[in-house]
Amino acid sequence: MNGDPQGDREVFRFLAWAWDVTAGNAIAADYPVRRTDITVLAGIAPLIGVNQARAAAADLSRPLLIAPISGTGPFVIDGWHRITRALADHITHLPARVLTEADEARIRLRGP
């Protein structure tokens, strides 16, 4: 379910959804970075299937990528290793960039 490479692209898959994370990060590169409370994600993080060794080495200064999912709300599509490390280290906020709904639709590879 986690981000995995597909050729030279990183793709994040969750349930019936999939997003092109490489394209999403390129789109959001100039978007403002905001501090985001990640404590609300503690219950979801175990469902993502994070590689613990990769999480331990995650760069917490790199912004998360958040996509607004119509009818559901915001969802992290890049950064679960960072979230896992931050939660383990008792860090409550991480930097994040938020895509627009139009951006999310452009990078969605699969999903309702």
LUMNU-300990 format. One record per residue: z, x, y of N, C-alpha, C in turn; residue in three letters; residue number from 1; chain. Coordinates in nm, 4 decimals, decimal comma. Example, Ala and Ser with C-alpha at 12.3 -4.5 7.8 and 13.67 -1.06 7.14 Angstrom:
BEGIN
+----------+----------+----------+----------+----------+----------+----------+----------+----------+------+------+-------+
!      nup !    neast !   nnorth !     caup !   caeast !  canorth !      cup !    ceast !   cnorth ! resn ! resi ! chain !
+----------+----------+----------+----------+----------+----------+----------+----------+----------+------+------+-------+
!   0,7800 !   1,3190 !  -0,5690 !   0,7800 !   1,2300 !  -0,4500 !   0,7800 !   1,3200 !  -0,3300 !  ALA !    1 !     A !
!   0,7080 !   1,2850 !  -0,2250 !   0,7140 !   1,3670 !  -0,1060 !   0,7870 !   1,2900 !   0,0030 !  SER !    2 !     A !
+----------+----------+----------+----------+----------+----------+----------+----------+----------+------+------+-------+
# end
This chain:
BEGIN
+----------+----------+----------+----------+----------+----------+----------+----------+----------+------+------+-------+
!      nup !    neast !   nnorth !     caup !   caeast !  canorth !      cup !    ceast !   cnorth ! resn ! resi ! chain !
+----------+----------+----------+----------+----------+----------+----------+----------+----------+------+------+-------+
!   0,0000 !   0,0816 !  -0,1196 !   0,0000 !   0,0000 !   0,0000 !   0,0000 !   0,0854 !   0,1252 !  MET !    1 !     A !
!   0,0297 !   0,2091 !   0,1110 !   0,0468 !   0,2954 !   0,2252 !  -0,0869 !   0,3494 !   0,2756 !  ASN !    2 !     A !
!  -0,0827 !   0,4203 !   0,3903 !  -0,2034 !   0,4805 !   0,4438 !  -0,2595 !   0,5822 !   0,3464 !  GLY !    3 !     A !
!  -0,3874 !   0,5745 !   0,3198 !  -0,4491 !   0,6711 !   0,2307 !  -0,5903 !   0,6982 !   0,2787 !  ASP !    4 !     A !
!  -0,6379 !   0,8204 !   0,2553 !  -0,7704 !   0,8554 !   0,3041 !  -0,8810 !   0,7846 !   0,2273 !  PRO !    5 !     A !
!  -0,9840 !   0,7487 !   0,2980 !  -1,1041 !   0,6897 !   0,2391 !  -1,2190 !   0,7680 !   0,3017 !  GLN !    6 !     A !
!  -1,2628 !   0,8730 !   0,2317 !  -1,3581 !   0,9641 !   0,2929 !  -1,2861 !   1,0407 !   0,4012 !  GLY !    7 !     A !
!  -1,3394 !   1,0401 !   0,5210 !  -1,2732 !   1,1086 !   0,6325 !  -1,1929 !   1,0113 !   0,7186 !  ASP !    8 !     A !
!  -1,1720 !   0,8907 !   0,6701 !  -1,0986 !   0,7871 !   0,7436 !  -0,9638 !   0,7633 !   0,6777 !  ARG !    9 !     A !
!  -0,8628 !   0,7344 !   0,7561 !  -0,7354 !   0,6912 !   0,7006 !  -0,7332 !   0,5393 !   0,7037 !  GLU !   10 !     A !
!  -0,6984 !   0,4803 !   0,5915 !  -0,6944 !   0,3349 !   0,5794 !  -0,5542 !   0,2941 !   0,5393 !  VAL !   11 !     A !
!  -0,5002 !   0,1923 !   0,6052 !  -0,3707 !   0,1369 !   0,5680 !  -0,3952 !   0,0028 !   0,5000 !  PHE !   12 !     A !
!  -0,3366 !  -0,0118 !   0,3821 !  -0,3503 !  -0,1366 !   0,3058 !  -0,2132 !  -0,1983 !   0,2886 !  ARG !   13 !     A !
!  -0,2065 !  -0,3287 !   0,3089 !  -0,0833 !  -0,4040 !   0,2857 !  -0,1217 !  -0,5431 !   0,2368 !  PHE !   14 !     A !
!  -0,0823 !  -0,5728 !   0,1144 !  -0,1164 !  -0,6991 !   0,0497 !  -0,2685 !  -0,7202 !   0,0563 !  LEU !   15 !     A !
!  -0,3130 !  -0,8287 !   0,1157 !  -0,4566 !  -0,8585 !   0,1211 !  -0,5257 !  -0,7979 !   0,2427 !  ALA !   16 !     A !
!  -0,4523 !  -0,7205 !   0,3216 !  -0,5040 !  -0,6664 !   0,4463 !  -0,5424 !  -0,5194 !   0,4298 !  TRP !   17 !     A !
!  -0,6312 !  -0,4714 !   0,5162 !  -0,6631 !  -0,3288 !   0,5264 !  -0,7168 !  -0,3018 !   0,6672 !  ALA !   18 !     A !
!  -0,6773 !  -0,1878 !   0,7218 !  -0,7214 !  -0,1484 !   0,8563 !  -0,7690 !  -0,0045 !   0,8551 !  TRP !   19 !     A !
!  -0,8670 !   0,0246 !   0,9396 !  -0,9148 !   0,1607 !   0,9612 !  -0,8231 !   0,2244 !   1,0657 !  ASP !   20 !     A !
!  -0,7270 !   0,3002 !   1,0186 !  -0,6269 !   0,3612 !   1,1063 !  -0,6904 !   0,4688 !   1,1946 !  VAL !   21 !     A !
!  -0,7860 !   0,5411 !   1,1415 !  -0,8538 !   0,6442 !   1,2208 !  -0,9183 !   0,5817 !   1,3444 !  THR !   22 !     A !
!  -0,9887 !   0,4718 !   1,3255 !  -1,0509 !   0,4024 !   1,4385 !  -0,9458 !   0,3443 !   1,5321 !  ALA !   23 !     A !
!  -0,8386 !   0,2891 !   1,4766 !  -0,7330 !   0,2317 !   1,5588 !  -0,6677 !   0,3352 !   1,6488 !  GLY !   24 !     A !
!  -0,6392 !   0,4531 !   1,5944 !  -0,5787 !   0,5588 !   1,6751 !  -0,6748 !   0,6091 !   1,7814 !  ASN !   25 !     A !
!  -0,8037 !   0,6126 !   1,7511 !  -0,9022 !   0,6539 !   1,8511 !  -0,9083 !   0,5529 !   1,9657 !  ALA !   26 !     A !
!  -0,9069 !   0,4247 !   1,9319 !  -0,9092 !   0,3200 !   2,0345 !  -0,7857 !   0,3283 !   2,1227 !  ILE !   27 !     A !
!  -0,6702 !   0,3492 !   2,0614 !  -0,5424 !   0,3449 !   2,1336 !  -0,5041 !   0,4767 !   2,1994 !  ALA !   28 !     A !
!  -0,5847 !   0,5795 !   2,1854 !  -0,5486 !   0,7130 !   2,2347 !  -0,5062 !   0,7147 !   2,3815 !  ALA !   29 !     A !
!  -0,5663 !   0,6318 !   2,4645 !  -0,5330 !   0,6298 !   2,6071 !  -0,4393 !   0,5155 !   2,6451 !  ASP !   30 !     A !
!  -0,3936 !   0,4395 !   2,5473 !  -0,3012 !   0,3291 !   2,5755 !  -0,1628 !   0,3863 !   2,6062 !  TYR !   31 !     A !
!  -0,0841 !   0,3156 !   2,6839 !   0,0499 !   0,3654 !   2,7151 !   0,1371 !   0,3725 !   2,5896 !  PRO !   32 !     A !
!   0,2264 !   0,4700 !   2,5910 !   0,3223 !   0,4860 !   2,4822 !   0,4522 !   0,4230 !   2,5275 !  VAL !   33 !     A !
!   0,5106 !   0,3419 !   2,4383 !   0,6388 !   0,2789 !   2,4713 !   0,7387 !   0,3047 !   2,3598 !  ARG !   34 !     A !
!   0,8657 !   0,3095 !   2,3958 !   0,9714 !   0,3242 !   2,2957 !   0,9873 !   0,1905 !   2,2243 !  ARG !   35 !     A !
!   0,9884 !   0,1964 !   2,0913 !   0,9928 !   0,0758 !   2,0103 !   1,1122 !   0,0792 !   1,9168 !  THR !   36 !     A !
!   1,1872 !  -0,0298 !   1,9144 !   1,3022 !  -0,0431 !   1,8252 !   1,2509 !  -0,0599 !   1,6824 !  ASP !   37 !     A !
!   1,2870 !   0,0334 !   1,5957 !   1,2399 !   0,0270 !   1,4572 !   1,3451 !  -0,0288 !   1,3626 !  ILE !   38 !     A !
!   1,4639 !  -0,0589 !   1,4123 !   1,5692 !  -0,1090 !   1,3235 !   1,5309 !  -0,2418 !   1,2594 !  THR !   39 !     A !
!   1,4466 !  -0,3186 !   1,3285 !   1,4027 !  -0,4470 !   1,2733 !   1,3097 !  -0,4287 !   1,1533 !  VAL !   40 !     A !
!   1,2629 !  -0,3068 !   1,1310 !   1,1706 !  -0,2782 !   1,0206 !   1,2414 !  -0,2271 !   0,8958 !  LEU !   41 !     A !
!   1,3713 !  -0,2105 !   0,9029 !   1,4455 !  -0,1532 !   0,7907 !   1,4268 !  -0,2328 !   0,6619 !  ALA !   42 !     A !
!   1,4164 !  -0,3638 !   0,6704 !   1,3989 !  -0,4464 !   0,5511 !   1,2587 !  -0,4418 !   0,4933 !  GLY !   43 !     A !
!   1,1602 !  -0,4095 !   0,5770 !   1,0209 !  -0,4048 !   0,5330 !   0,9852 !  -0,2680 !   0,4765 !  ILE !   44 !     A !
!   1,0426 !  -0,1635 !   0,5320 !   1,0056 !  -0,0266 !   0,4951 !   1,0027 !  -0,0020 !   0,3445 !  ALA !   45 !     A !
!   1,1000 !  -0,0498 !   0,2668 !   1,0943 !  -0,0243 !   0,1219 !   0,9746 !  -0,0889 !   0,0521 !  PRO !   46 !     A !
!   0,9138 !  -0,1897 !   0,1125 !   0,7993 !  -0,2572 !   0,0526 !   0,6680 !  -0,1805 !   0,0697 !  LEU !   47 !     A !
!   0,6667 !  -0,0818 !   0,1554 !   0,5436 !  -0,0127 !   0,1917 !   0,5035 !   0,0929 !   0,0884 !  ILE !   48 !     A !
!   0,5968 !   0,1512 !   0,0190 !   0,5624 !   0,2528 !  -0,0806 !   0,5370 !   0,3887 !  -0,0198 !  GLY !   49 !     A !
!   0,6328 !   0,4382 !   0,0540 !   0,6212 !   0,5649 !   0,1248 !   0,6526 !   0,6829 !   0,0330 !  VAL !   50 !     A !
!   0,5752 !   0,7893 !   0,0465 !   0,6016 !   0,9150 !  -0,0225 !   0,7173 !   0,9837 !   0,0502 !  ASN !   51 !     A !
!   0,8297 !   0,9992 !  -0,0178 !   0,9509 !   1,0503 !   0,0468 !   0,9362 !   1,1945 !   0,0964 !  GLN !   52 !     A !
!   0,8651 !   1,2782 !   0,0233 !   0,8447 !   1,4167 !   0,0671 !   0,7629 !   1,4202 !   0,1963 !  ALA !   53 !     A !
!   0,6616 !   1,3364 !   0,2037 !   0,5805 !   1,3287 !   0,3261 !   0,6629 !   1,2716 !   0,4410 !  ARG !   54 !     A !
!   0,7485 !   1,1752 !   0,4113 !   0,8338 !   1,1166 !   0,5150 !   0,9293 !   1,2213 !   0,5722 !  ALA !   55 !     A !
!   0,9836 !   1,3064 !   0,4869 !   1,0788 !   1,4083 !   0,5323 !   1,0159 !   1,5056 !   0,6314 !  ALA !   56 !     A !
!   0,8845 !   1,5231 !   0,6234 !   0,8141 !   1,6153 !   0,7120 !   0,7427 !   1,5443 !   0,8276 !  ALA !   57 !     A !
!   0,7617 !   1,4153 !   0,8405 !   0,6889 !   1,3369 !   0,9417 !   0,7248 !   1,3800 !   1,0836 !  ALA !   58 !     A !
!   0,6246 !   1,3815 !   1,1699 !   0,6401 !   1,4174 !   1,3108 !   0,6800 !   1,2933 !   1,3900 !  ASP !   59 !     A !
!   0,8069 !   1,2862 !   1,4283 !   0,8587 !   1,1672 !   1,4967 !   0,8113 !   1,1558 !   1,6413 !  LEU !   60 !     A !
!   0,7453 !   1,2586 !   1,6928 !   0,6940 !   1,2494 !   1,8302 !   0,5570 !   1,1804 !   1,8339 !  SER !   61 !     A !
!   0,4916 !   1,1686 !   1,7193 !   0,3605 !   1,1026 !   1,7126 !   0,3796 !   0,9508 !   1,7182 !  ARG !   62 !     A !
!   0,3121 !   0,8828 !   1,8102 !   0,3325 !   0,7380 !   1,8247 !   0,2879 !   0,6573 !   1,7023 !  PRO !   63 !     A !
!   0,3652 !   0,5539 !   1,6739 !   0,3265 !   0,4543 !   1,5746 !   0,2050 !   0,3798 !   1,6283 !  LEU !   64 !     A !
!   0,1321 !   0,3132 !   1,5407 !   0,0219 !   0,2273 !   1,5836 !   0,0556 !   0,0860 !   1,5386 !  LEU !   65 !     A !
!   0,0633 !  -0,0043 !   1,6354 !   0,1025 !  -0,1426 !   1,6083 !  -0,0148 !  -0,2345 !   1,6384 !  ILE !   66 !     A !
!  -0,0392 !  -0,3264 !   1,5446 !  -0,1481 !  -0,4231 !   1,5604 !  -0,0910 !  -0,5637 !   1,5668 !  ALA !   67 !     A !
!  -0,1360 !  -0,6443 !   1,6618 !  -0,0930 !  -0,7845 !   1,6654 !  -0,1710 !  -0,8641 !   1,5605 !  PRO !   68 !     A !
!  -0,0997 !  -0,9213 !   1,4665 !  -0,1632 !  -0,9989 !   1,3611 !  -0,1526 !  -1,1465 !   1,3983 !  ILE !   69 !     A !
!  -0,2661 !  -1,2105 !   1,4186 !  -0,2693 !  -1,3496 !   1,4616 !  -0,1866 !  -1,4382 !   1,3689 !  SER !   70 !     A !
!  -0,0969 !  -1,5149 !   1,4275 !  -0,0125 !  -1,6062 !   1,3508 !   0,1073 !  -1,5406 !   1,2854 !  GLY !   71 !     A !
!   0,1162 !  -1,4084 !   1,2916 !   0,2256 !  -1,3364 !   1,2267 !   0,3082 !  -1,2562 !   1,3261 !  THR !   72 !     A !
!   0,2414 !  -1,1896 !   1,4182 !   0,3106 !  -1,1054 !   1,5155 !   0,2719 !  -0,9599 !   1,4988 !  GLY !   73 !     A !
!   0,3418 !  -0,8704 !   1,5672 !   0,3079 !  -0,7286 !   1,5618 !   0,3426 !  -0,6683 !   1,4260 !  PRO !   74 !     A !
!   0,2570 !  -0,5751 !   1,3798 !   0,2787 !  -0,5095 !   1,2512 !   0,2366 !  -0,3632 !   1,2619 !  PHE !   75 !     A !
!   0,3185 !  -0,2742 !   1,2118 !   0,2876 !  -0,1316 !   1,2142 !   0,1808 !  -0,1023 !   1,1092 !  VAL !   76 !     A !
!   0,0683 !  -0,0469 !   1,1544 !  -0,0375 !  -0,0110 !   1,0604 !  -0,0530 !   0,1400 !   1,0468 !  ILE !   77 !     A !
!   0,0210 !   0,2156 !   1,1247 !   0,0250 !   0,3606 !   1,1087 !   0,1617 !   0,4084 !   1,1542 !  ASP !   78 !     A !
!   0,2345 !   0,4730 !   1,0616 !   0,3628 !   0,5306 !   1,1011 !   0,4782 !   0,5032 !   1,0069 !  GLY !   79 !     A !
!   0,4527 !   0,4520 !   0,8883 !   0,5625 !   0,4176 !   0,7979 !   0,6379 !   0,5390 !   0,7465 !  TRP !   80 !     A !
!   0,5719 !   0,6537 !   0,7346 !   0,6448 !   0,7755 !   0,6972 !   0,7405 !   0,8138 !   0,8098 !  HIS !   81 !     A !
!   0,6952 !   0,8021 !   0,9339 !   0,7807 !   0,8300 !   1,0496 !   0,8975 !   0,7329 !   1,0559 !  ARG !   82 !     A !
!   0,8695 !   0,6062 !   1,0316 !   0,9763 !   0,5049 !   1,0330 !   1,0795 !   0,5351 !   0,9251 !  ILE !   83 !     A !
!   1,0336 !   0,5683 !   0,8060 !   1,1244 !   0,5988 !   0,6954 !   1,2142 !   0,7167 !   0,7303 !  THR !   84 !     A !
!   1,1543 !   0,8226 !   0,7849 !   1,2351 !   0,9393 !   0,8243 !   1,3328 !   0,9038 !   0,9348 !  ARG !   85 !     A !
!   1,2853 !   0,8329 !   1,0353 !   1,3721 !   0,7972 !   1,1474 !   1,4904 !   0,7125 !   1,1011 !  ALA !   86 !     A !
!   1,4658 !   0,6152 !   1,0174 !   1,5756 !   0,5314 !   0,9677 !   1,6749 !   0,6134 !   0,8866 !  LEU !   87 !     A !
!   1,6248 !   0,7062 !   0,8049 !   1,7135 !   0,7928 !   0,7260 !   1,7969 !   0,8828 !   0,8168 !  ALA !   88 !     A !
!   1,7391 !   0,9216 !   0,9308 !   1,8085 !   1,0080 !   1,0268 !   1,8858 !   0,9288 !   1,1325 !  ASP !   89 !     A !
!   1,8960 !   0,7979 !   1,1137 !   1,9697 !   0,7078 !   1,2048 !   1,9114 !   0,7074 !   1,3458 !  HIS !   90 !     A !
!   1,7813 !   0,7207 !   1,3542 !   1,7098 !   0,7117 !   1,4818 !   1,6616 !   0,5677 !   1,4951 !  ILE !   91 !     A !
!   1,6864 !   0,5067 !   1,6091 !   1,6586 !   0,3637 !   1,6253 !   1,5279 !   0,3316 !   1,6982 !  THR !   92 !     A !
!   1,4716 !   0,4284 !   1,7708 !   1,3510 !   0,4026 !   1,8487 !   1,2490 !   0,5142 !   1,8268 !  HIS !   93 !     A !
!   1,1223 !   0,4756 !   1,8219 !   1,0129 !   0,5713 !   1,8122 !   0,9055 !   0,5341 !   1,9143 !  LEU !   94 !     A !
!   0,8236 !   0,6329 !   1,9531 !   0,7124 !   0,6005 !   2,0430 !   0,6068 !   0,5191 !   1,9670 !  PRO !   95 !     A !
!   0,5377 !   0,4331 !   2,0403 !   0,4350 !   0,3490 !   1,9773 !   0,3279 !   0,3112 !   2,0784 !  ALA !   96 !     A !
!   0,2098 !   0,2878 !   2,0242 !   0,0990 !   0,2308 !   2,1010 !   0,0646 !   0,0983 !   2,0352 !  ARG !   97 !     A !
!   0,0299 !  -0,0001 !   2,1183 !   0,0010 !  -0,1342 !   2,0666 !  -0,1452 !  -0,1691 !   2,0943 !  VAL !   98 !     A !
!  -0,2144 !  -0,2042 !   1,9875 !  -0,3532 !  -0,2487 !   1,9993 !  -0,3592 !  -0,3907 !   2,0546 !  LEU !   99 !     A !
!  -0,4732 !  -0,4293 !   2,1057 !  -0,4957 !  -0,5679 !   2,1458 !  -0,5427 !  -0,6461 !   2,0227 !  THR !  100 !     A !
!  -0,5449 !  -0,7790 !   2,0330 !  -0,5967 !  -0,8616 !   1,9229 !  -0,7433 !  -0,8282 !   1,8952 !  GLU !  101 !     A !
!  -0,8201 !  -0,8038 !   1,9997 !  -0,9613 !  -0,7684 !   1,9815 !  -0,9741 !  -0,6345 !   1,9090 !  ALA !  102 !     A !
!  -0,8878 !  -0,5383 !   1,9444 !  -0,8878 !  -0,4089 !   1,8755 !  -0,8583 !  -0,4277 !   1,7272 !  ASP !  103 !     A !
!  -0,7553 !  -0,5067 !   1,6982 !  -0,7154 !  -0,5301 !   1,5590 !  -0,8310 !  -0,5896 !   1,4802 !  GLU !  104 !     A !
!  -0,9007 !  -0,6849 !   1,5375 !  -1,0143 !  -0,7473 !   1,4700 !  -1,1251 !  -0,6450 !   1,4432 !  ALA !  105 !     A !
!  -1,1456 !  -0,5511 !   1,5361 !  -1,2495 !  -0,4482 !   1,5199 !  -1,2190 !  -0,3517 !   1,4066 !  ARG !  106 !     A !
!  -1,0904 !  -0,3213 !   1,3840 !  -1,0570 !  -0,2205 !   1,2834 !  -1,0131 !  -0,2810 !   1,1503 !  ILE !  107 !     A !
!  -1,0009 !  -0,4152 !   1,1455 !  -0,9611 !  -0,4788 !   1,0197 !  -1,0759 !  -0,4704 !   0,9217 !  ARG !  108 !     A !
!  -1,0489 !  -0,4138 !   0,8068 !  -1,1490 !  -0,3993 !   0,7015 !  -1,1455 !  -0,5159 !   0,6044 !  LEU !  109 !     A !
!  -1,0253 !  -0,5745 !   0,5913 !  -1,0074 !  -0,6829 !   0,4962 !  -0,8847 !  -0,7622 !   0,5397 !  ARG !  110 !     A !
!  -0,8878 !  -0,8914 !   0,5152 !  -0,7735 !  -0,9772 !   0,5461 !  -0,8175 !  -1,1117 !   0,5991 !  GLY !  111 !     A !
!  -0,7233 !  -1,2019 !   0,5977 !  -0,7530 !  -1,3411 !   0,6418 !  -0,8075 !  -1,3479 !   0,7830 !  PRO !  112 !     A !
+----------+----------+----------+----------+----------+----------+----------+----------+----------+------+------+-------+
# end
